Amino acid sequence: MGRKARKRETVILVLVSLLVWLPLLLMLTASLMPEDELLWRYLSPLGIGKAPVRVTLLPSYLSLEAFIELLFRSPGFFVMFWNSCIQTFPLLLGQLLVGAPAAWAFARFSFPGRRWLFGLYILLMVLPFQVMQVSNYLVLYRLGLLDSHLALILPGIWSTFPVFIMTRSFEAVPKAFLEAAYLDGAGELKAFFLVGIPTGYPGIVTALVLGFIDAWNALEQPIAYLKDMRRWPLSLYLPDIVQDKAAVAFVAGMVVMMPPVLLYLNGESELEQGVVAFGVKE
């Protein structure tokens, strides 16, 4: 009975995983299709197809024309790619420099109002972007930062979500390690760098991975704060090409998806440890 239950659970998990993988497989297949086959198979929902949707996992013949078009004949794609890099990596560096010390203070220090301040962090974390959009816009306008990369970088640096994640990870640092460091003459700053960061490394990686995915896929913030298309990130490139170059859109989707996927594959173990640390507290 137990073996049958396990088989049943395995079948259910496989079916659920197929629901996740099927859109990715279809996107990969469509990116390798010639334009005329796409018109006959997938584009009727957009009003430009020639037949109802006919799904297939293998194209009639492989075509790299869409890859050539995107990678060699679309300079706008690379401009937006570098815009995404300019807006994402400084943001992550700022979250690390600001968020890690703040999280260490929340995890290790007791001070008046600590609980209320951390509760405010959580409240700000769960508020959707639409609630803060107008106030953020007014602040950026007063600072003269609208329509610049800093309009996306600075608000992201002060995000409360990385602080929350790293706080939970620093709280899981064994007290014995800290006591040993203090006995060896380490001060609080030295203990933070030599004990806190190495031991809380999974939580830091988790915060950076999730922050990268959020910044890389940002859509509403660039639309609200950037008017000059020369500063648009890659996330705004896809809606601009779907109608006239569908094959290129599928290829662009594959390219945009690759950095988060590679980042996750290289930090999978740390990400899992960081998530587990949320529920572990000594």
VOBA-1610 file (N, C-alpha, C; in pm, whole numbers, padded with zeros to 5 digits, always signed):
BEGIN
Met+00083-00121+00000Met+00000+00000+00000Met+00086+00125+00000Gly+00196+00119+00076Gly+00285+00232+00081Gly+00353+00256-00052Arg+00390+00147-00124Arg+00455+00162-00254Arg+00359+00223-00356Lys+00233+00179-00352Lys+00134+00234-00444Lys+00110+00383-00417Ala+00109+00420-00290Ala+00090+00561-00255Ala+00206+00645-00305Arg+00329+00590-00293Arg+00446+00664-00342Arg+00442+00680-00494Lys+00399+00574-00564Lys+00389+00584-00710Lys+00285+00688-00750Arg+00174+00688-00675Arg+00070+00785-00705Arg+00122+00928-00682Glu+00196+00948-00574Glu+00253+01080-00547Glu+00354+01119-00655Thr+00432+01021-00702Thr+00530+01049-00808Thr+00461+01093-00936Val+00353+01023-00972Val+00279+01058-01093Val+00221+01199-01082Ile+00168+01231-00964Ile+00110+01365-00944Ile+00218+01471-00955Leu+00335+01447-00894Leu+00445+01545-00901Leu+00495+01564-01044Val+00501+01453-01121Val+00544+01463-01261Val+00446+01546-01341Leu+00316+01523-01320Leu+00215+01600-01393Leu+00221+01748-01357Val+00240+01778-01227Val+00251+01918-01186Val+00376+01983-01245Ser+00487+01910-01247Ser+00610+01965-01304Ser+00596+01989-01455Leu+00518+01904-01522Leu+00495+01926-01665Leu+00420+02056-01690Leu+00328+02090-01599Leu+00256+02216-01614Leu+00351+02335-01608Val+00462+02319-01531Val+00561+02427-01521Val+00654+02427-01643Trp+00695+02307-01686Trp+00792+02297-01794Trp+00732+02315-01932Leu+00602+02284-01949Leu+00542+02288-02081Leu+00551+02426-02147Pro+00520+02537-02077Pro+00537+02668-02144Pro+00681+02696-02186Leu+00777+02651-02104Leu+00917+02673-02141Leu+00956+02592-02264Leu+00907+02467-02271Leu+00936+02383-02387Leu+00872+02441-02513Leu+00749+02491-02500Leu+00683+02552-02614Leu+00756+02678-02660Met+00807+02756-02565Met+00882+02876-02602Met+01011+02839-02674Leu+01080+02735-02627Leu+01202+02690-02694Leu+01171+02641-02834Thr+01063+02562-02849Thr+01025+02512-02980Thr+00990+02626-03075Ala+00912+02722-03025Ala+00872+02834-03110Ala+00990+02920-03152Ser+01091+02931-03066Ser+01208+03011-03102Ser+01289+02949-03214Leu+01272+02818-03236Leu+01344+02747-03343Leu+01259+02725-03466Met+01138+02781-03468Met+01048+02766-03582Met+01070+02878-03683Pro+01048+02849-03811Pro+01046+02957-03909Pro+00920+03042-03891Glu+00926+03163-03943Glu+00817+03258-03923Glu+00685+03207-03979Asp+00689+03143-04097Asp+00564+03099-04158Asp+00497+02989-04077Glu+00576+02902-04013Glu+00515+02797-03931Glu+00453+02856-03805Leu+00515+02960-03749Leu+00455+03027-03633Leu+00319+03085-03668Leu+00307+03141-03788Leu+00179+03198-03829Leu+00069+03093-03835Trp+00107+02970-03867Trp+00008+02863-03878Trp-00017+02793-03747Arg+00068+02813-03648Arg+00056+02734-03524Arg+00017+02816-03401Tyr+00079+02930-03376Tyr+00069+02993-03245Tyr+00013+03135-03243Leu+00002+03202-03355Leu-00021+03346-03352Leu-00166+03387-03370Ser-00258+03293-03378Ser-00398+03332-03392Ser-00451+03410-03272Pro-00408+03381-03145Pro-00455+03465-03033Pro-00416+03611-03045Leu-00309+03641-03122Leu-00266+03779-03140Leu-00336+03847-03258Gly-00420+03772-03328Gly-00491+03829-03441Gly-00411+03834-03568Ile-00294+03771-03573Ile-00210+03773-03694Ile-00182+03633-03744Gly-00242+03531-03683Gly-00221+03394-03726Gly-00311+03357-03842Lys-00280+03246-03907Lys-00356+03200-04023Lys-00440+03077-03993Ala-00430+03024-03870Ala-00506+02903-03835Ala-00517+02897-03684Pro-00611+02816-03632Pro-00619+02798-03486Pro-00488+02741-03431Val-00470+02756-03301Val-00347+02711-03236Val-00333+02559-03250Arg-00217+02519-03296Arg-00184+02376-03309Arg-00049+02353-03241Val-00053+02300-03123Val+00068+02286-03040Val+00153+02169-03089Thr+00283+02189-03090Thr+00378+02084-03121Thr+00505+02108-03042Leu+00575+02001-03008Leu+00701+02012-02934Leu+00822+02005-03026Leu+00797+01983-03157Leu+00905+01978-03254Leu+00867+02059-03377Pro+00950+02151-03419Pro+00919+02226-03542Pro+00935+02138-03664Ser+00872+02178-03772Ser+00885+02100-03897Ser+01029+02099-03944Tyr+01100+02208-03928Tyr+01244+02211-03951Tyr+01302+02324-03868Leu+01427+02307-03826Leu+01491+02404-03739Leu+01534+02528-03817Ser+01513+02644-03754Ser+01554+02770-03815Ser+01618+02858-03709Leu+01735+02910-03742Leu+01806+03002-03653Leu+01792+03147-03696Glu+01700+03173-03786Glu+01683+03308-03838Glu+01646+03407-03728Ala+01560+03364-03635Ala+01519+03454-03527Ala+01637+03486-03435Phe+01725+03388-03409Phe+01844+03414-03327Phe+01938+03512-03397Ile+01954+03494-03529Ile+02041+03584-03604Ile+01983+03725-03604Glu+01850+03734-03621Glu+01785+03864-03622Glu+01803+03937-03489Leu+01790+03863-03379Leu+01800+03926-03247Leu+01943+03962-03211Leu+02035+03868-03233Leu+02171+03886-03183Leu+02262+03966-03275Phe+02225+03978-03404Phe+02314+04046-03498Phe+02250+04165-03568Arg+02116+04173-03565Arg+02050+04280-03638Arg+01959+04366-03550Ser+01971+04350-03420Ser+01884+04425-03328Ser+01969+04498-03225Pro+02027+04611-03261Pro+02110+04684-03164Pro+02031+04732-03043Gly+01902+04758-03061Gly+01820+04802-02949Gly+01814+04699-02839Phe+01823+04571-02876Phe+01821+04465-02776Phe+01941+04476-02683Phe+02060+04501-02738Phe+02180+04508-02656Phe+02183+04635-02572Val+02127+04744-02625Val+02116+04866-02544Val+02034+04840-02420Met+01918+04774-02438Met+01832+04745-02324Met+01894+04639-02233Phe+01971+04548-02290Phe+02039+04448-02207Phe+02137+04516-02112Trp+02217+04610-02164Trp+02313+04680-02079Trp+02242+04774-01983Asn+02129+04828-02023Asn+02051+04908-01929Asn+02006+04823-01811Ser+01963+04701-01838Ser+01923+04612-01729Ser+02041+04582-01636Cys+02159+04561-01695Cys+02278+04535-01613Cys+02312+04657-01528Ile+02306+04777-01589Ile+02339+04900-01516Ile+02242+04923-01402Gln+02117+04887-01421Gln+02015+04910-01319Gln+02010+04800-01214Thr+02056+04681-01247Thr+02040+04567-01157Thr+02160+04549-01065Phe+02281+04548-01118Phe+02397+04512-01037Phe+02433+04619-00933Pro+02430+04749-00965Pro+02450+04847-00857Pro+02342+04839-00750Leu+02220+04807-00790Leu+02112+04790-00693Leu+02144+04676-00596Leu+02192+04564-00649Leu+02226+04450-00562Leu+02343+04484-00470Leu+02443+04555-00523Leu+02555+04595-00439Leu+02507+04687-00327Gly+02419+04779-00359Gly+02365+04868-00256Gly+02284+04793-00153Gln+02203+04696-00196Gln+02126+04615-00100Gln+02219+04539-00006Leu+02331+04493-00057Leu+02426+04421+00027Leu+02493+04515+00128Leu+02536+04631+00082Leu+02606+04724+00170Leu+02514+04785+00275Val+02388+04807+00240Val+02293+04867+00332Val+02218+04762+00413Gly+02174+04656+00346Gly+02087+04558+00409Gly+02158+04467+00508Ala+02283+04424+00476Ala+02352+04331+00564Ala+02381+04391+00702Pro+02439+04512+00714Pro+02458+04570+00848Pro+02327+04594+00922Ala+02222+04637+00848Ala+02092+04658+00914Ala+02036+04527+00966Ala+02049+04421+00887Ala+01999+04290+00930Ala+02077+04238+01050Trp+02208+04262+01053Trp+02290+04220+01167Trp+02249+04295+01294Ala+02219+04422+01279Ala+02174+04500+01395Ala+02041+04448+01448Phe+01947+04417+01360Phe+01819+04362+01403Phe+01835+04226+01468Ala+01927+04146+01417Ala+01942+04009+01467Ala+02019+04003+01598Arg+02113+04097+01624Arg+02205+04081+01736Arg+02194+04189+01843Phe+02132+04299+01814Phe+02126+04407+01912Phe+01985+04422+01967Ser+01978+04460+02094Ser+01850+04495+02157Ser+01852+04645+02186Phe+01756+04715+02132Phe+01748+04859+02151Phe+01601+04900+02156Pro+01573+05013+02217Pro+01433+05056+02229Pro+01367+05073+02092Gly+01249+05016+02077Gly+01174+05028+01952Gly+01214+04929+01845Arg+01303+04835+01880Arg+01349+04738+01780Arg+01232+04660+01721Arg+01144+04611+01807Arg+01033+04529+01759Arg+00940+04609+01668Trp+00912+04735+01706Trp+00823+04817+01626Trp+00889+04855+01493Leu+01018+04882+01496Leu+01088+04918+01373Leu+01092+04801+01276Phe+01118+04682+01330Phe+01120+04564+01243Phe+00980+04534+01189Gly+00878+04558+01272Gly+00741+04543+01223Gly+00710+04640+01109Leu+00767+04763+01118Leu+00750+04859+01011Leu+00818+04810+00883Tyr+00934+04748+00898Tyr+01002+04689+00782Tyr+00913+04586+00715Ile+00852+04499+00796Ile+00765+04396+00741Ile+00644+04458+00672Leu+00589+04563+00732Leu+00474+04631+00671Leu+00513+04690+00535Leu+00628+04755+00529Leu+00673+04811+00403Leu+00704+04703+00301Met+00745+04586+00348Met+00778+04477+00259Met+00655+04421+00188Val+00542+04416+00258Val+00422+04355+00201Val+00339+04455+00121Leu+00371+04584+00130Leu+00296+04682+00053Leu+00329+04667-00096Pro+00229+04664-00183Pro+00257+04655-00327Pro+00314+04785-00380Phe+00377+04776-00495Phe+00441+04892-00556Phe+00340+05003-00584Gln+00217+04966-00621Gln+00117+05067-00657Gln+00086+05161-00541Val+00097+05111-00417Val+00068+05194-00301Val+00172+05304-00285Met+00297+05271-00312Met+00407+05365-00292Met+00447+05439-00419Gln+00381+05411-00530Gln+00425+05465-00658Gln+00422+05618-00661Val+00312+05678-00615Val+00299+05824-00623Val+00400+05893-00531Ser+00413+05843-00408Ser+00508+05905-00314Ser+00651+05890-00363Asn+00685+05772-00417Asn+00819+05754-00474Asn+00842+05849-00592Tyr+00740+05866-00672Tyr+00752+05955-00788Tyr+00779+06098-00743Leu+00707+06142-00641Leu+00725+06280-00593Leu+00865+06300-00534Val+00913+06202-00459Val+01048+06213-00402Val+01152+06219-00512Leu+01141+06128-00610Leu+01237+06126-00721Leu+01230+06256-00802Tyr+01109+06309-00815Tyr+01094+06435-00889Tyr+01164+06549-00815Arg+01146+06554-00682Arg+01210+06660-00603Arg+01362+06648-00608Leu+01413+06527-00615Leu+01558+06506-00619Leu+01614+06520-00760Gly+01527+06535-00859Gly+01573+06549-00997Gly+01628+06420-01056Leu+01575+06306-01011Leu+01628+06177-01054Leu+01537+06104-01152Leu+01422+06162-01184Leu+01333+06097-01280Leu+01401+06084-01416Asp+01364+05979-01488Asp+01418+05952-01621Asp+01569+05931-01617Ser+01615+05865-01511Ser+01757+05828-01501Ser+01765+05689-01439His+01881+05626-01453His+01899+05493-01395His+01885+05497-01243Leu+01923+05606-01181Leu+01914+05617-01035Leu+01769+05611-00987Ala+01674+05644-01074Ala+01533+05637-01034Ala+01490+05495-01003Leu+01561+05397-01059Leu+01533+05257-01029Leu+01630+05201-00926Ile+01752+05251-00926Ile+01854+05195-00838Ile+01832+05235-00692Leu+01814+05364-00666Leu+01806+05412-00528Leu+01688+05355-00451Pro+01564+05356-00504Pro+01455+05293-00427Pro+01479+05145-00400Gly+01542+05075-00496Gly+01569+04933-00477Gly+01673+04907-00370Ile+01771+04997-00357Ile+01874+04979-00254Ile+01813+04976-00114Trp+01711+05060-00093Trp+01650+05071+00039Trp+01530+04978+00056Ser+01523+04876-00027Ser+01416+04777-00013Ser+01428+04705+00122Thr+01315+04677+00185Thr+01316+04611+00316Thr+01319+04460+00306Phe+01289+04405+00189Phe+01283+04260+00174Phe+01417+04192+00200Pro+01531+04241+00144Pro+01659+04178+00175Pro+01693+04184+00323Val+01657+04294+00390Val+01685+04306+00534Val+01611+04198+00610Phe+01486+04174+00575Phe+01407+04071+00642Phe+01469+03933+00623Ile+01510+03901+00501Ile+01568+03769+00473Ile+01701+03752+00547Met+01788+03850+00541Met+01919+03836+00604Met+01907+03839+00757Thr+01807+03908+00809Thr+01787+03907+00954Thr+01758+03767+01003Arg+01669+03697+00935Arg+01636+03560+00975Arg+01759+03470+00965Ser+01844+03494+00866Ser+01964+03413+00851Ser+02065+03443+00960Phe+02084+03571+00996Phe+02178+03607+01102Phe+02128+03559+01238Glu+01998+03553+01258Glu+01945+03503+01384Glu+01977+03355+01405Ala+02000+03283+01295Ala+02033+03141+01304Ala+02181+03115+01327Val+02263+03220+01332Val+02406+03202+01358Val+02423+03151+01503Pro+02490+03038+01522Pro+02507+02985+01658Pro+02577+03086+01751Lys+02523+03101+01870Lys+02582+03194+01965Lys+02721+03150+02008Ala+02748+03019+02002Ala+02880+02969+02041Ala+02988+03028+01951Phe+02960+03043+01823Phe+03058+03100+01732Phe+03089+03245+01770Leu+02985+03320+01803Leu+03005+03461+01839Leu+03080+03473+01971Glu+03045+03389+02067Glu+03113+03394+02196Glu+03261+03360+02180Ala+03293+03262+02094Ala+03432+03228+02070Ala+03507+03345+02006Ala+03441+03414+01914Ala+03504+03531+01851Ala+03527+03642+01952Tyr+03430+03664+02041Tyr+03447+03769+02142Tyr+03560+03733+02239Leu+03573+03605+02274Leu+03680+03562+02363Leu+03817+03581+02299Asp+03821+03570+02167Asp+03948+03591+02096Asp+03980+03738+02076Gly+03895+03826+02128Gly+03922+03969+02121Gly+03857+04040+02003Ala+03767+03972+01933Ala+03702+04036+01818Ala+03597+04134+01866Gly+03590+04249+01803Gly+03483+04344+01829Gly+03359+04309+01747Glu+03258+04393+01758Glu+03133+04363+01688Glu+03151+04368+01538Leu+03229+04463+01490Leu+03250+04475+01346Leu+03328+04357+01292Lys+03431+04315+01366Lys+03510+04201+01322Lys+03428+04073+01329Ala+03345+04058+01432Ala+03258+03941+01441Ala+03159+03936+01326Phe+03112+04054+01283Phe+03019+04060+01171Phe+03085+04009+01044Phe+03209+04052+01018Phe+03275+04013+00894Phe+03329+03870+00899Leu+03380+03827+01014Leu+03445+03696+01022Leu+03351+03583+01061Val+03240+03616+01128Val+03146+03511+01172Val+03010+03528+01105Gly+02958+03650+01111Gly+02822+03671+01062Gly+02809+03646+00913Ile+02895+03708+00833Ile+02883+03694+00688Ile+02911+03551+00641Pro+03020+03486+00686Pro+03039+03347+00641Pro+02929+03252+00687Thr+02881+03269+00811Thr+02778+03178+00861Thr+02640+03211+00803Gly+02613+03339+00783Gly+02485+03379+00725Gly+02489+03391+00574Tyr+02592+03334+00513Tyr+02608+03342+00368Tyr+02485+03292+00290Pro+02421+03180+00329Pro+02303+03136+00253Pro+02192+03240+00249Gly+02168+03308+00360Gly+02065+03411+00361Gly+02101+03529+00273Ile+02230+03566+00271Ile+02274+03676+00185Ile+02256+03639+00039Val+02295+03517+00002Val+02279+03473-00136Val+02131+03468-00174Thr+02048+03420-00082Thr+01904+03415-00108Thr+01849+03554-00136Ala+01887+03652-00054Ala+01840+03788-00073Ala+01887+03844-00208Leu+02012+03816-00245Leu+02065+03869-00370Leu+02002+03802-00491Val+01978+03672-00482Val+01915+03601-00595Val+01773+03652-00617Leu+01696+03661-00509Leu+01559+03710-00522Leu+01557+03856-00565Gly+01653+03935-00514Gly+01661+04075-00555Gly+01697+04088-00702Phe+01785+04001-00750Phe+01821+04003-00892Phe+01700+03971-00979Ile+01626+03868-00943Ile+01509+03830-01022Ile+01407+03943-01025Asp+01386+04007-00910Asp+01289+04116-00903Asp+01334+04235-00987Ala+01462+04272-00978Ala+01512+04388-01054Ala+01523+04357-01203Trp+01565+04236-01237Trp+01582+04199-01377Trp+01448+04197-01450Asn+01342+04156-01380Asn+01210+04145-01441Asn+01121+04266-01413Ala+01177+04374-01358Ala+01096+04491-01323Ala+01025+04546-01446Leu+00899+04576-01430Leu+00818+04626-01541Leu+00748+04757-01506Glu+00684+04761-01390Glu+00607+04880-01355Glu+00697+04999-01322Gln+00808+04975-01252Gln+00896+05085-01214Gln+00956+05155-01337Pro+01010+05083-01435Pro+01062+05153-01554Pro+00954+05231-01629Ile+00835+05172-01639Ile+00727+05242-01709Ile+00692+05372-01637Ala+00692+05369-01505Ala+00651+05486-01427Ala+00759+05594-01422Tyr+00887+05555-01417Tyr+00993+05651-01388Tyr+01082+05684-01507Leu+01074+05607-01615Leu+01161+05629-01730Leu+01078+05664-01852Lys+01101+05782-01908Lys+01032+05823-02030Lys+01119+05807-02154Asp+01248+05819-02137Asp+01341+05805-02249Asp+01363+05657-02279Met+01327+05614-02399Met+01339+05473-02435Met+01483+05426-02437Arg+01578+05517-02447Arg+01719+05477-02447Arg+01762+05423-02310Arg+01684+05446-02206Arg+01717+05397-02074Arg+01629+05280-02031Trp+01543+05235-02119Trp+01454+05124-02084Trp+01533+04995-02063Pro+01492+04912-01966Pro+01557+04783-01945Pro+01503+04677-02041Leu+01560+04560-02033Leu+01524+04452-02124Leu+01381+04404-02105Ser+01328+04420-01986Ser+01191+04374-01960Ser+01088+04450-02044Leu+01123+04570-02093Leu+01032+04646-02177Leu+01057+04623-02325Tyr+01154+04539-02358Tyr+01182+04509-02498Tyr+01083+04410-02555Leu+01041+04312-02473Leu+00953+04206-02523Leu+00818+04257-02571Pro+00745+04339-02494Pro+00615+04384-02543Pro+00624+04464-02672Asp+00741+04520-02703Asp+00756+04606-02819Asp+00772+04527-02949Ile+00802+04395-02940Ile+00832+04318-03062Ile+00735+04204-03085Val+00642+04182-02994Val+00554+04066-03006Val+00472+04073-03134Gln+00418+04190-03168Gln+00322+04199-03277Gln+00386+04177-03414Asp+00502+04234-03438Asp+00556+04230-03573Asp+00664+04124-03593Lys+00731+04081-03486Lys+00836+03981-03498Lys+00818+03877-03388Ala+00721+03790-03407Ala+00688+03693-03303Ala+00803+03596-03276Ala+00869+03550-03382Ala+00980+03455-03361Ala+01092+03519-03279Val+01120+03646-03307Val+01223+03718-03230Val+01179+03734-03085Ala+01049+03749-03063Ala+00999+03762-02926Ala+01024+03636-02846Phe+01004+03520-02908Phe+01031+03394-02838Phe+01179+03380-02807Val+01264+03417-02901Val+01408+03409-02877Val+01449+03506-02766Ala+01395+03627-02770Ala+01426+03724-02666Ala+01381+03674-02530Gly+01267+03607-02525Gly+01221+03549-02399Gly+01320+03446-02346Met+01376+03365-02436Met+01476+03268-02394Met+01601+03337-02339Val+01646+03442-02407Val+01767+03512-02365Val+01745+03583-02231Val+01630+03647-02216Val+01600+03717-02091Val+01591+03619-01974Met+01545+03499-02002Met+01527+03400-01897Met+01659+03338-01851Met+01762+03341-01935Met+01884+03268-01905Met+01959+03321-01782Pro+01982+03452-01764Pro+02056+03496-01644Pro+01992+03453-01512Pro+01860+03471-01490Pro+01803+03421-01365Pro+01816+03271-01348Val+01800+03196-01458Val+01812+03050-01449Val+01955+03010-01412Leu+02053+03069-01478Leu+02193+03037-01447Leu+02228+03078-01304Leu+02178+03191-01262Leu+02204+03236-01125Leu+02144+03140-01024Tyr+02023+03092-01051Tyr+01959+02998-00961Tyr+02036+02865-00957Leu+02078+02816-01073Leu+02149+02688-01077Leu+02281+02695-01002Asn+02348+02811-01006Asn+02476+02826-00937Asn+02460+02854-00788Gly+02343+02902-00746Gly+02321+02932-00604Gly+02208+02852-00543Glu+02177+02736-00604Glu+02061+02658-00559Glu+02076+02611-00415Ser+02193+02556-00379Ser+02211+02503-00244Ser+02202+02615-00140Glu+02267+02728-00168Glu+02259+02841-00073Glu+02117+02895-00062Leu+02045+02896-00175Leu+01907+02943-00173Leu+01820+02853-00087Glu+01838+02723-00099Glu+01761+02630-00016Glu+01795+02646+00132Gln+01924+02662+00163Gln+01964+02681+00302Gln+01910+02811+00358Gly+01909+02915+00274Gly+01856+03043+00320Gly+01708+03037+00347Val+01633+02965+00264Val+01489+02949+00287Val+01463+02869+00414Val+01544+02763+00435Val+01528+02683+00556Val+01558+02766+00680Ala+01654+02859+00670Ala+01693+02941+00784Ala+01579+03031+00831Phe+01481+03057+00744Phe+01368+03140+00786Phe+01295+03081+00906Gly+01289+02947+00905Gly+01213+02881+01013Gly+01300+02823+01122Val+01430+02851+01119Val+01521+02798+01220Val+01577+02911+01301Lys+01563+02903+01429Lys+01615+03007+01518Lys+01663+02939+01647Glu+01787+02967+01680Glu+01844+02902+01799Glu+01784+02962+01925
//
